[in-house]
C-alpha cells in the first residue's frame, strides 16, 4: 500500500501509541491527537488522508468531530473505533458520514483491510468527481443560438462519435478548448480523460518531455521515470492547443506517433502502444502557417481530417445578450453583485469589434458586475467608447511622423497596438501577446522598450 497520512484520535495514550506503531509498521505516516479539538488543529495545518477516531473522548467526542468535519466541507474519510457494546453509536456515526467502523479488540489485518477499502473508495470518488466536472465543461459551456453557432454544434455532433482527428481554427477567445471538450464528451471516450496541452505556454525545451515522458537519467534532473501527457490520456483525448507554436523538430515526432500510435519516452528504446484521439487547434490560418514554416504540411493533413472553424464574436453579435446573461449568472456570487443589462448596454456591446472575442466579453462583464454593485449595468461600466475602440482586427490609424522617419513611426504604432491590446484583455500579458500574434518574450521586450511602466 502507498504511504498515507493518517490522523489517530484517542484520549487513551496507550491506545494512541498502539495504533501509531501498527500504522507505522504498515508504512503510513501518523499524527496523533487526544481529542477532537486537537484533531481539528492538526487538520488545519497538516496533510491528512484518513482519520481514525475513538467514539468516547472528553471535550469533543468522535461524533462531534465527524459532524464538525462535514460542516466545514471536509471530505476526508473517517473510520470510527467502538466497543462491542456501542454498535448503535457506530451506526449513528455512519449516518453522519463515517466511512467505516471497527470493533475493539482488533488486529492489524482487520485495520489494514478497513483502511485499504476506505482509501480506495475515496480515490474512486475523487476520480468520479473529476470526470463529472470535466463532463460539465463541454456542451453546457456553449452559449449562443446564432446560425453560425448552430453550424458549429452540428459539426461537433457529427464528428464526436467517430475516431477522426479534428483541427479547430479560431481567433483567440472564441472557445477552441470548449469545442474540443464537447467533441470528447460526445464520443465513446467521454468516460476517459481529456488532457489539454497549450503548446505556446510550455517552453520548447521541455515540451517534448511533457508530451512523451522520460526515463530516469534521460537528462540532467531526470531523477525518476515520468509518464507524459499522451500516456496519461490513453483511451481518452489529447487537445493540442496552439499547434503552430510547437517546434518543427517535435512536429516530426508527433507525426510519427500519429502514424502508428506508438511512442518512446525520452531516454528509452521501449515502444508503448497507445489509443488516443488527437484534437488540434490554432489561432492562425494553417495554410499561412505552412507557408511561413510554422507548421509541417504533412502533419496538417494528418490532423485536418475534420476541420471546424469557430466564428469570432463580431460575426455572431446576436449571441451577445445571451452571453452577457450567462456571464452575469456565472460571476454574480463571486462578485457579490446583481446587475441586469439595459438595451443601451447591449446595443453598445453589439457595436464593439471584440478583438478578444468571448473571453474579452466575459472579463468585461465581470468587471462591470463589480462596478455596478446591485444596480443595473450602465454604458459607463464598460470601457467601450465607440466601435473604433476595437482596432486590433481593423486598421488603427498610423501616428503622424515626418516623411522619411520610418522607425519612430513604427515604434509609435507598435506602442499604440500594445496599449490597446492590453486594454482589451484587462492587462493580461499572455492574452495580449496572443491577441497581437507575438510571443510573450517579444511582448515583454517591447513593453520595456516602449512602455517601461507596463514592463516592470
C-alpha positions in Angstrom: 0.0 0.0 0.0 1.2 3.6 -0.8 2.2 5.7 2.2 -0.7 7.8 3.6 -1.0 10.4 6.3 -3.3 9.0 9.0 -4.6 11.0 12.0 -5.3 8.9 15.1 -7.6 10.4 17.6 -8.0 8.7 21.0 -7.9 10.0 24.6 -6.1 6.9 25.9 -2.3 7.4 25.4 -1.7 3.6 25.4 -4.2 3.0 22.6 -2.8 6.0 20.6 0.6 4.5 20.8 -0.5 1.1 19.8 -2.3 2.4 16.7 0.6 4.6 15.9 3.0 1.7 15.9 0.7 -0.6 13.9 0.2 2.1 11.3 3.9 3.0 11.0 4.8 -0.7 10.5 2.2 -0.7 7.7 4.1 2.1 6.0 1.9 5.1 7.0 2.9 8.5 8.4 0.9 9.1 11.6 -0.3 12.1 13.5 -1.9 11.7 17.0 -4.4 13.7 18.9 -6.0 13.2 22.4 -9.5 14.6 21.5 -11.5 16.2 18.7 -10.3 19.7 19.3 -6.6 18.7 19.0 -7.5 16.8 15.9 -9.1 19.9 14.3 -5.9 21.9 14.9 -3.8 19.2 13.2 -6.2 19.0 10.3 -5.9 22.8 9.7 -2.1 22.6 9.3 -1.2 19.1 8.1 -2.0 17.0 5.1 -4.3 14.1 6.2 -5.6 11.3 4.0 -7.6 9.5 6.7 -8.9 10.0 10.3 -9.2 7.1 12.7 -11.1 8.2 15.8 -12.4 6.7 19.0 -16.0 7.4 19.8 -15.8 8.3 23.5 -13.5 11.2 24.3 -13.6 14.3 26.6 -14.1 17.9 25.2 -15.1 16.7 21.7 -16.1 13.0 21.0 -15.9 11.1 17.7 -19.4 12.0 16.6 -18.9 15.7 17.3 -15.6 15.6 15.4 -17.2 14.0 12.4 -20.1 16.5 12.4 -17.6 19.4 12.6 -15.6 18.0 9.6 -18.6 17.6 7.4 -19.9 21.1 8.4 -16.6 22.5 7.3 -16.9 20.8 4.0 -14.1 18.3 4.6 -14.4 15.0 2.6 -11.6 13.3 4.5 -12.7 9.7 5.1 -13.2 8.7 8.8 -13.0 5.3 10.4 -14.5 5.2 13.9 -13.4 2.7 16.7 -16.0 1.5 19.1 -16.5 -1.3 21.7 -18.8 -4.3 21.1 -21.4 -2.8 23.4 -21.6 0.5 21.4 -22.5 -0.5 17.9 -25.5 1.9 18.0 -23.1 4.8 18.2 -21.1 3.4 15.3 -24.3 3.2 13.2 -25.0 6.8 14.2 -21.5 7.8 13.0 -22.2 6.2 9.7 -25.3 8.3 9.3 -23.1 11.5 9.8 -20.7 10.4 7.0 -18.2 8.0 8.6 -16.7 5.7 6.0 -16.4 2.6 8.2 -16.2 1.4 11.8 -14.1 -1.3 13.5 -14.8 -3.0 16.9 -12.4 -3.4 19.7 -10.4 -5.5 20.1 -9.0 -5.6 16.6 -5.8 -6.8 14.9 -3.6 -5.2 12.3 -5.1 -7.2 9.4 -8.6 -6.1 10.1 -7.4 -2.5 10.4 -5.4 -2.6 7.2 -8.4 -4.1 5.3 -10.6 -1.3 6.5 -8.0 1.4 5.6 -7.4 -0.1 2.2 -11.1 -0.2 1.4 -11.9 3.3 2.7 -8.9 4.9 0.9 -9.7 3.1 -2.4 -13.3 4.3 -2.2 -12.2 7.9 -1.5 -9.8 7.8 -4.6 -12.6 6.4 -6.8 -14.9 9.2 -5.6 -12.3 11.8 -6.4 -11.8 10.4 -9.9 -15.6 10.4 -10.4 -15.9 13.9 -9.2 -13.1 15.0 -11.6 -14.8 13.2 -14.5 -18.2 14.7 -13.6 -16.6 18.2 -13.6 -15.0 17.5 -17.0 -18.3 16.4 -18.4 -19.9 19.6 -17.3 -17.3 21.6 -19.2 -18.5 20.8 -22.7 -21.9 21.5 -24.2 -23.1 23.3 -21.1 -20.5 25.9 -21.5 -21.6 26.8 -25.0 -23.9 29.8 -25.3 -25.4 31.1 -28.5 -28.3 30.4 -30.8 -27.0 32.2 -33.9 -26.9 30.4 -37.2 -23.1 30.4 -37.1 -23.0 28.6 -33.8 -25.7 26.1 -34.8 -23.4 25.1 -37.7 -20.6 24.5 -35.2 -22.9 22.4 -33.0 -23.9 20.3 -35.9 -20.3 19.6 -36.9 -19.4 18.6 -33.3 -22.4 16.2 -33.2 -21.3 14.6 -36.4 -17.6 14.2 -35.6 -18.0 13.4 -31.8 -18.9 9.7 -32.0 -16.1 9.0 -34.6 -12.4 8.4 -34.2 -11.4 11.1 -36.6 -8.7 13.7 -35.8 -10.1 17.2 -35.7 -8.5 20.6 -36.5 -10.2 23.6 -34.8 -9.3 27.0 -36.2 -10.4 30.2 -34.5 -9.2 33.5 -33.1 -8.0 33.8 -29.5 -11.0 33.7 -27.1 -13.5 32.0 -29.5 -13.8 28.8 -27.4 -11.5 26.3 -29.1 -11.0 24.3 -25.9 -14.7 24.3 -25.2 -15.3 22.8 -28.7 -12.6 20.2 -28.1 -14.2 19.2 -24.8 -17.6 19.0 -26.4 -16.2 16.6 -29.1 -14.7 14.5 -26.4 -17.9 14.4 -24.3 -19.8 13.4 -27.4 -17.5 10.4 -28.1 -17.2 6.9 -26.7 -14.1 8.2 -24.9 -16.2 10.5 -22.7 -15.6 8.4 -19.6 -11.8 8.7 -20.0 -9.5 11.7 -19.5 -9.5 14.9 -21.7 -5.9 16.2 -21.5 -5.4 19.8 -22.8 -1.9 20.9 -23.7 -1.1 24.5 -24.6 1.9 24.3 -26.9 2.6 28.0 -26.6 2.6 28.0 -22.8 5.2 25.3 -22.3 8.8 26.2 -23.1 10.1 24.5 -26.2 12.9 22.7 -24.5 10.6 20.8 -22.1 7.5 20.4 -24.3 8.8 17.1 -25.6 9.3 15.7 -22.1 5.8 16.9 -21.2 4.2 15.1 -24.2 6.2 11.9 -24.3 7.5 11.5 -20.8 11.1 10.4 -19.9 13.1 7.7 -18.2 15.3 8.2 -15.2 18.7 9.6 -16.3 17.4 10.7 -19.7 18.8 14.2 -19.0 20.2 16.3 -16.1 17.5 16.5 -13.4 15.6 13.4 -14.6 15.8 11.6 -11.2 12.9 9.3 -11.8 10.6 8.0 -14.6 7.8 10.2 -15.6 4.9 9.4 -17.9 3.9 12.1 -20.4 0.6 13.6 -21.3 0.0 11.1 -24.1 0.3 8.1 -21.8 -1.9 9.9 -19.2 -4.6 10.3 -21.9 -4.5 6.7 -23.1 -8.0 5.7 -24.3 -9.0 9.3 -24.0 -8.4 12.6 -25.9 -5.4 14.9 -26.2 -6.1 18.5 -27.1 -3.1 20.3 -28.6 -3.8 24.0 -28.4 -1.8 26.5 -30.5 -0.2 23.7 -32.5 1.7 26.1 -34.8 3.8 27.1 -31.7 5.2 23.6 -31.4 8.9 23.3 -32.6 9.2 21.8 -36.1 11.5 19.0 -34.8 8.8 18.0 -32.3 6.2 18.1 -35.0 8.1 15.3 -36.8 8.0 13.2 -33.7 4.3 13.9 -33.3 3.6 12.9 -36.9 5.4 9.6 -36.3 3.3 9.0 -33.3 0.1 9.7 -35.2 1.0 7.2 -37.9 1.2 4.2 -35.6 0.1 5.4 -32.1 3.5 4.2 -30.7 5.8 6.4 -28.6 9.1 6.2 -26.9 9.8 8.1 -23.7 13.0 10.2 -23.8 15.9 8.0 -22.8 14.1 4.8 -23.7 14.1 2.4 -26.6 10.9 0.7 -25.5 7.9 1.4 -27.7 4.5 2.0 -25.9 1.3 1.3 -27.8 -1.5 3.8 -27.0 -5.1 4.5 -28.1 -5.5 8.3 -28.2 -7.7 10.7 -30.1 -5.9 13.9 -31.0 -7.7 17.2 -31.5 -5.6 20.2 -32.5 -6.3 23.9 -32.6 -4.7 27.1 -33.7 -5.5 30.8 -33.8 -3.6 31.1 -37.1 -4.5 30.3 -40.7 -3.0 26.8 -41.0 -2.1 27.2 -44.7 -0.4 30.5 -44.0 1.4 28.9 -41.1 2.7 26.2 -43.5 4.0 28.9 -45.9 5.7 30.6 -43.0 7.4 27.4 -41.9 5.5 27.2 -38.6 3.5 24.0 -39.4 4.5 20.9 -41.3 2.3 20.3 -44.3 2.2 16.5 -43.7 1.2 17.0 -40.1 -1.5 19.4 -41.1 -3.1 16.9 -43.4 -2.8 14.2 -40.9 -4.7 16.2 -38.3 -7.1 18.1 -40.6 -9.3 15.1 -41.2 -12.3 17.1 -39.9 -11.9 20.9 -39.8 -14.0 23.1 -37.6 -13.8 26.9 -37.9 -15.1 28.9 -34.9 -16.7 32.2 -35.7 -15.4 35.4 -34.0 -17.8 37.2 -31.8 -18.1 40.1 -34.2 -19.7 37.6 -36.7 -22.3 36.4 -34.1 -23.3 39.6 -32.4 -26.9 38.3 -31.9 -25.5 36.0 -29.2 -24.1 38.9 -27.1 -27.2 39.3 -25.0 -27.3 35.6 -24.1 -23.6 35.6 -23.4 -23.9 38.6 -21.1 -26.7 36.9 -19.1 -24.7 33.8 -18.9 -21.6 35.6 -17.5 -23.7 37.6 -15.1 -25.0 34.3 -13.6 -21.6 32.8 -13.6 -19.8 35.7 -11.8 -22.7 37.1 -9.7 -21.9 35.2 -6.5 -18.1 35.7 -6.6 -18.5 39.4 -7.3 -21.4 39.8 -4.9 -23.3 41.9 -7.4 -26.6 42.0 -9.1 -26.6 43.6 -12.5 -29.1 43.5 -15.4 -28.0 44.7 -18.8 -30.1 47.5 -20.4 -30.9 47.8 -24.1 -28.5 50.7 -24.3 -25.7 48.5 -22.9 -26.4 45.6 -25.2 -26.5 48.0 -28.2 -23.1 49.4 -27.3 -21.7 45.9 -26.9 -23.0 44.8 -30.2 -21.4 47.9 -31.8 -18.0 46.9 -30.5 -15.5 44.9 -32.5 -14.4 42.4 -29.8 -10.8 41.7 -30.7 -10.6 39.4 -27.7 -13.9 37.7 -28.6 -15.9 35.8 -25.9 -13.1 35.8 -23.4 -12.9 39.6 -23.6 -16.6 39.9 -23.1 -16.5 37.7 -20.0 -13.8 39.8 -18.5 -15.7 42.9 -19.2 -18.9 41.6 -17.7 -17.1 40.5 -14.5 -15.6 44.0 -14.2 -18.9 45.6 -14.8 -20.6 43.5 -12.1 -18.1 44.8 -9.6 -18.6 48.4 -10.6 -22.4 48.4 -10.7 -22.9 46.6 -7.3 -26.5 45.6 -7.0 -27.7 48.1 -9.6 -28.2 48.0 -13.3 -25.5 47.9 -15.9 -24.8 51.2 -17.5 -22.7 52.1 -20.5 -20.0 53.7 -18.3 -19.5 50.3 -16.6 -17.9 49.0 -19.8 -14.6 50.5 -21.1 -16.0 51.0 -24.6 -16.3 54.4 -26.3 -17.1 53.8 -30.0 -16.7 50.9 -32.5 -13.3 52.5 -33.4 -12.1 51.5 -29.9 -11.6 47.9 -31.1 -8.9 48.2 -33.7 -6.9 45.0 -33.3 -8.7 43.3 -36.2 -9.3 46.6 -38.1 -6.9 49.3 -39.2 -5.6 51.6 -36.5 -4.6 55.0 -37.5 -0.9 55.5 -38.1 0.6 58.1 -35.8 1.8 61.2 -37.6 5.6 61.3 -38.3 7.8 63.3 -40.7 8.2 61.7 -44.1 11.4 59.6 -44.1 11.4 59.0 -40.4 10.2 55.4 -40.5 11.4 53.9 -37.3 9.9 56.4 -34.9 6.5 56.0 -36.7 6.8 52.2 -36.5 7.7 52.2 -32.8 4.8 54.6 -32.0 2.4 52.4 -34.0 3.6 49.3 -32.1 3.2 51.0 -28.7 -0.3 52.0 -29.6 -1.2 48.5 -30.7 0.2 47.1 -27.4 -1.7 49.6 -25.3 -5.0 48.7 -27.0 -4.4 45.0 -26.8 -3.6 45.3 -23.0 -6.8 47.3 -22.5 -8.8 44.7 -24.4 -7.8 41.9 -22.1 -7.6 43.7 -18.7 -3.8 43.9 -18.7 -3.1 40.2 -19.1 0.3 39.9 -20.8 -0.2 36.3 -22.1 -3.6 37.1 -23.6 -2.3 40.4 -25.1 0.6 38.5 -26.7 -1.8 36.0 -28.2 -4.1 38.8 -29.4 -1.1 40.6 -31.1 0.1 37.2 -32.5 3.6 37.5 -30.9 5.4 35.5 -28.2 5.3 36.6 -24.6 9.0 37.2 -24.7 8.6 39.6 -27.6 5.8 41.4 -25.8 7.9 41.9 -22.6 10.8 43.2 -24.7 8.6 45.7 -26.4 7.0 46.8 -23.2 10.3 47.5 -21.6 11.3 49.4 -24.8 8.1 51.4 -25.4 6.1 51.3 -22.1 8.6 50.8 -19.3 6.0 51.1 -16.5 4.0 48.2 -18.0 7.2 46.1 -18.4 8.2 46.3 -14.8 
